[in-house]
Amino acid sequence: MNRLIAASVAFAAMLASASAQETIKIGALYNLTGGMSSLDGPSLKGAQLAVKQINAQGGLLDKQVELIAPDGKTDQQETAKAAQRVLSEGVVAGIGQSDTTFVMAGAPLFQEKGVPFVTSGATHPELPQWVGDYMFMTPFGDDDQSYAIADYAYDKLGARRVAVWTDNSMDFTKALSAFFTERFQERGGEVVGTDTFMMGDTDFSAQIARLASMDPAPDAVFVSAIPSEAGLSVKQIREQGINIPIVSGDGFDTELVSTVPGPELANDVYFSTHTYRADDRPEVKKFIEDYKAEYGIEPENAFAPLGYDAMMLVADAIKRANSAEPAKIRDALAETRGFKGVTGEISYTRANMVPPKPVSIISVKNGKYAVEEIWRPETQ
């Protein structure tokens, strides 16, 4: 009897091992609840759409792809736990996150294990150096998007004096303000005042009072925030009768910028973000059609196609490597050139491994979003 039990246990273990090898597992680190959810939720949906399409076409290396996506809850400790969980389940690569702070909570764990991680939306240009050679970026860097919105504010909005507000709790928001200030001053503009707040703040009355009393008065205010504070800051600034342009980066690429203040107050807002709106490339048209067919709505923001692109970058690397070994996937990712993503062509040609991609400038006028121009980086 004991031999029979032992044989049964061994057979069950063999089946479990075989089952574990039946799929290629990819970890997806996203904050599906909390302040980052309006970016991370669409990004995960984009990645899930990519996986569905990959599997419908036969998968990768004759295996189906399995996406493992625990909720990081917009919390660094929960994000680290999520990273540990997916790594323990044998993922061969990871994707995810729309913010640098949360990438830094999870991606170093992938680096330690020798598993590549591709962020779909985090934009600090030093991320590959901070994490290591297993770290890759789908988006542009904060320097490029900050330069884009600084140029737009100076050239198109005619701003010469600006106030700068910064969420002082996030690496992303601090970097965005620093790069914006650098570029705006290089262009000949002046920062006439600065202010700070923290993630989770809901009352901006003190900052607004200081903004209103600035002398000389600014021509625009740059608000470096994540989505949960983006809509609130617009609402409260406008409610106090301050009607100067509000400019920002891709943390404002959320429906909250229009829904929280409402269409009457969501006006004269401009932000830089990832290029895909109003783009007639076939990759863009097909993605929008496929996303709408899958979810019943058009992509909520640029983070949906970024999630899709991140997953497709990994799939492309696995195909070119003809292997699901993490080290070989990493090597193939590093050799990526001319990958035609929905959000633009991706090539790792710069020394800092940040892809040189175009940047869209979006306006919000009476609650309606529109592409104003496409800004292209100087270094291609």
N, C-alpha and C positions, 0 to 999 in steps of 0.2 A: 504493500500500500504506500509506504513512504517513497519507494522508487517511482510509483505512478504519480504521486503528488509532485515530486521533484521534476519529473519529466513534463508534467502539465505546466509547472511554473516556468521552466526553461522555454517551452513552446510559446507561452504567453509573452515572455520577454522578447523572444525572437520576432513575434508578430508586432509587438510594440515598436521594436527597433525598425522593422521594415516599414511600419506605418509612418514613423517619424521621418523616414527618407522619401516618402511619397510626394511631399510638397517642398517647394523652396520657400522658406519662411523669411519674411521681411518685417522688421519692426517699424512701427509708425508712432512716433512720440508727438502727441498733440494735446493741447489743453481744451477739452470739449466742454468744460464748465469754467466759470470765472471770467475775468476781464479780458482774456485773450480768445474767448470762444468764438467771437464773430469773425475772426480771421482763421483760427485753427479748424473750426467746424467745416467751412467750405473747402479748406485745403485737404482735409481728410477725405471729404467726398470726391474731390478731384483724384486723389490717389486710389480710392476704391473703384472709381470708374476706370482708371487705367488698368488695374488688376483684372477687372471683369473683362475688359477687351483683350488683354493678354491671354487670359485663360480660354476665352472663346476662340482664339486663334491657335490653340494647342498648348499654351503655356510656354515655359522656358525649359530647354533641354529635355523635352518630352515629359515635363512635370508641371503640375498646376502650382500657381503662386498663392501663398497664404499670407495675408496681411494681419499682423497682430498689433492691436491699437488700444492699449489701456489709456485711461484719462489721467493726464497730469494735473488737472484741476487748477491751473494757473498758480502752482505752488512748486517751489524748487525742490523740496524734499520729496513730494509726490512724483515729480518728474524723474528724480534720481531712482526712486523705487520702480517706476515704470521701465526705465532703462535696464535696471538689474533684472527685472522680470523677463523682458523680451530676450535679453542675452542668455538667460538661463534656459530659454526654450529653443535655442539653437538657430537664431536668425543669422543669415549670411550677410546682411546689410541692414542699415537703418535709414529712415527718412524722417523729416518732420520739423516742427517748430517754426514759428513766425517771429520769434524774438531772440535776441542774442543771450539774454540772461538765462533763458530756459534751455537753449542749446548748451550753454556752459554747465548746466546741471546734469546733462545726460551724455553729450557727445564724448567727453573725456573718458567715460566708462567704456565706450565703444573703442576708443583709441587703445586703451589698456588691453583690451581683449583682441586687438588686431582685426576689428570688424569695421568696414567703411561706414561712414555716416554722411548723408547728403541732406543738408538743411533745405527745406523748401522755401523758407521766407525770411530767415534771419540775415541781416544785412551788414553787420560790422565787418569792415574790410580786413581786420586782423584775425578773424576767426580761424582760418587755416593755420596761421602761425601759433595762435594760442593753443589750439587743440592738438595739431600734429598732422602727419602726412596721410592719415585716414579720414580727414575732414574735407568735405567738398561743399560748394555753394551753388545752388540753382539761381539765386537772384543776383542783381548788381550789388555794389557796396554802398554803404551810407555816404561815403564821400561823393560818389557820382550823383545820388539822388538829392543830396543837400546842395551840391553845386547847381543842379538843374533848377531847383525851386528858388535858389538865391538869384540865379541869372534871370529867371522869369520875373521875380519881384522887382528887380532893378530895371530890366529892359522893357517889360510889357506893362507892369503895374506902375512904373515910374517912382517906386519907393526909393528914398534916399536915407531915411531914418527909420529904424525898426526897433521894436522891443522884442526881447526873446524870453519866452517862458519855457522851462524845462522840468519834466518829471525827473526828479533827482534820485529816483529809486531804481532806474533801469539803465543798463549799459547802452542799449539801443538809443534811448532818448537823449542821453548825455552826449553820445557820439554825434547824433544828428545835429544838435545845437552847436557843437564845437565846429563841425564842418561847415554848417550854414554860416556861422559867424566869420569863419576864415574866408570863405568865398565872397560874402557880401562886402566885407572890408577890403578885400583885394580889388573888387570892382569900383571902390570909391565910396561905398555906403558907410553909414555910421550906426552902431548899436547904441541907442540912447538910454536903454534901461534893461535890466535882467530881473527875472523872478523865478521862483521854483515852487513846486508842489510835489506830492507823493502819490504813487499808485494807490487808488482807493479813495482819494479825496473827492468830496462831493460839493464842497462850498469854495468857490473861487472869488468870493466877495472882496477879500483883502487884496488879492492880486489885481482885481479889476479896479479897485479904488486907486491903487498906485499907478496903474496904467492910465487912468483918466487924469491924474494930476501931473503927469510927466510934462516937463518944459525944457526943451522943445517937444511938442507932441510928435509921436511917431506916425509915419505914413502907413505902417502895417505892423501886425504882431505875428511873430513866428511862435507857434505853440507846438512843442515837441511832446507828444503824448501817445499812449496806446489807446485802442478803441473805447474802453470804458470811460476815459476822461475826455475823449475827443468831442463827442456829442454834447456832453455837459458843459464844457468850456465854451463852445460856440453858443449854446443856448444862453448861458449866463452873461457872456460878453454882450450879446445882442439885446438881451432884456434890459441892460443898463444904458442902452442908447448909444453904444460905441459901434460905429459902422465902418471903421477902417477895415481893409482886407485882412483876413486871417489866412496865414500860409503855414504849410506843414509838410511832412513826409508821408510815407505809406501807412503809418499808424492811423491816418485819417481815411484810409481806403476801406470804409465800413458804412453800412447803411445807417448806423447810429448818428452819423454826422447830419443826416437829414431827418431821421425819425424822432430823435430826442428833442431838437429845437422846433421841429415842424417846418413846413415849407416857407412860411413867412419870415422866419428867422434864419433859416439855413441859406444864407445868401452872401455872395462875395467871399467865398471860401475857395482856396486853391491848394492842391497838394501834388507832390510827385509820387509816382507809383510805377508799377511794373506794366509794360506795354502789352496790351492785347485788345482793349476797347477800340472800336472804330478802325480795326486793322483788317484789310481785305485778304491777308494771306490765307491759303487754304487750310493751314493747320488751325487757325483761329476759328474760321467758319465751321469746320467740322467739330471742333471741341464744343462750341456753343450749342450746336445742334444735338450732339450726343449727350451733353449735360442736361439739356432741357428734356430730352427724351427719357433720360434716366430718373430725373428728380422732379420734373414738372415745372421747373423754373429755370430762368437763365442764371448763369454764374453770379453769385452775390457780389463778388469783388475779384481782384486780381489774384487773391490767394488760392482760389479754386484751381485755376490753370497752373499755378506754381506747384501745388500738390501733385497734379497730374504730371507735370514736367519732371519733378523729382523722381517719381516712380518710374517713368519712362527712361530717365537717365540711367537708373540702376539696371533696368531690363536691357537697355542697349549695351551696357558694360558686360553683363552676363553673357549676352549673345556673342559679343566680340571676343570675350575671354574663352568662350565655349566651356565655361566652368562655373560652378557655384562655390568655389573656394574663396573665402573672403579676401585673401591676399591677391589672388588673380583678378578679382573684381576691382580691387583698389587700383591695381596697375592699369586696368582698362579704363577706369574712370579718369585717371591722370592723363591718359592719352586722348581724351575726348576733344574732337575738333569738328566744328561745323554742325553740331547737333541741332536740328531744327525743332525747337520747342515752341509751344504755344505762346510763351512770353518772350520769344526772341531766340536768336541763334546763340548757342552756348559753346564756348571753346575755352579751355584752360591754357591760355597762352601767356598770361601775365605772370611775373615772378611771384606775386602774392596769391596766385591761384583764384582770384576773383574774376568771373567772366565779365568782359566789357560788353554791356548790353544797353540798348536804348532805354530812355526814361520817359514816361508819359506825364504830362502836366494836365491834371483834371480840375475843372471848375465846378463849383456847386452854386447854382443860382436858382433861387426860389425852390429849393429842394431837388433840382434836376442836375444830374451829372453829365458833363460833356468833356471831350478831349480838346484841349486848347492847342497843344503842340507836342511834338516828339523831340526830345533833347538827346543828343548823341555824345558819348564821351570822346574826349580828345585822343585817348590812347585806344586804338583798336587791336 
